[in-house]
Amino acid sequence: MQGSKNIALHLYAAAMLTDTPVTLNNAPAIVDTGVCVRILQHTGMGADFDGDTFTTGPAAQMCPVIHPAIGHHVRTTAVLAAAVLARTGIVSFPYPGGDAFCPRLIDRHLAAMQAAGADVITSDSGVRVFTGTHGVRPFTVDVNTPYGPSLGATVTAMLLAARAEGTSLITSPSIEPEVTETARFLSERGVGVTFDADSLTVTGTDFIPGGTFTVAGDRIEAATVAMAAAATGGTVTLEGISLSDLPDGLTAPLGKAGLTLTGATESRLLEAVDVTSGPLTAIETQTGPHPGLPTDTAPQLAALLTQAEGTSLLRERIYPQRDTHVNPLRAFGADIHSTGSLIRIRGGAPLRAAAVEAADIRAVTALLIAALAADGTSTIRGLHHLRRGYGHLLDGLATLGAEISTEPEDEET
């Protein structure tokens, strides 16, 4: 498995806080990594990626601007901006881009910046934030939303607090691995980070050393490959990830659906998971904050459940609605419908080949799973979304026996 896309993107922002060079090993070879290299370079930092290792060096004088065009290509623009604000006391940035399967607000990010002593000015083109000569200061902020704790805003607040000399309090924090791994990165560099039942306390410092850190394996990619194997009646060993990296909210419904996930027994594999499957069975489940079912696995799970006997119910609890994969799956002949946050899948019927187009990263993998399970040859457009989040997924599936080819226009997207 590649290094986690979502964890890496937050670590790239955290690396901007350091005063000496950083090396991030196992960084994913995806489009979003290249975008972040360009964003960091625009601020004056040294940044490079060699296909596995992401390296940074501090700027002699940081440019307090997240590039208005480049920054719009990733979801973590506000998090990157928080790191610049913490270093310089001023930043301008565009509204986040990336996947747009539903409205994804940044109000909690802006609230953290205001709590840290900044003035925030919004316009149609972006956001300008400045603290004045005092810089960021210790603060208290709540990052909860009607749909649960904000992952991104928790990291934004943590990065601001890491450079504020004093102790800050973040209430209702997310405990997703993206947060805890960023916290571990900062803690290993001398920032005081403490979680308790309902809050996160951060004691900042005016000097954060760099060093080396390894990006954790991608649990979303692992789940995607596991479900692709199960949908086609196959088995697979997932290297570079351990069973403990997969939350109970993922492994439990997969188990009920008919998948068996076990730690690999081959001693040469230090981290690996064996995946086997029997007859697939309909389930009822819902996404939720960690350790619940990750929302980024829900579209793939819907595709898998088209092959399960019975009627499955899949409820989205993180976003108001996430169903860009539903209509394309119906083009494969799937009996799937969405009503608000609820998706109903009546499975068990064979799928047929289709020509479809994906609108976001996880939707494209759902369509890929359906295409693998369908009779005939399918065409999926929108592979540029896939390359934003998966560096070698197509090659890996081809190694497992899938017949996959890409067209020139997809390669150039």
PyMOL commands that set and color helices and strands:
alter all, ss='L'
color gray80, all
select helices_A, chain A and resi 5-15+31-42+70-73+77-88+107-115+151-162+177-187+219-231+243-245+248-257+295-305+326-331+361-373+383-389+393-399+408-412
alter helices_A, ss='H'
color red, helices_A
select strands_A, chain A and resi 22-25+46-49+54-57+90-93+119-122+127-130+140-142+144-145+148-149+167-171+192-195+199-203+211-214+236-239+259-263+272-277+284-286+310-315+335-339+342-347+355-357+379-381
alter strands_A, ss='S'
color yellow, strands_A
deselect
rebuild
show_as cartoon
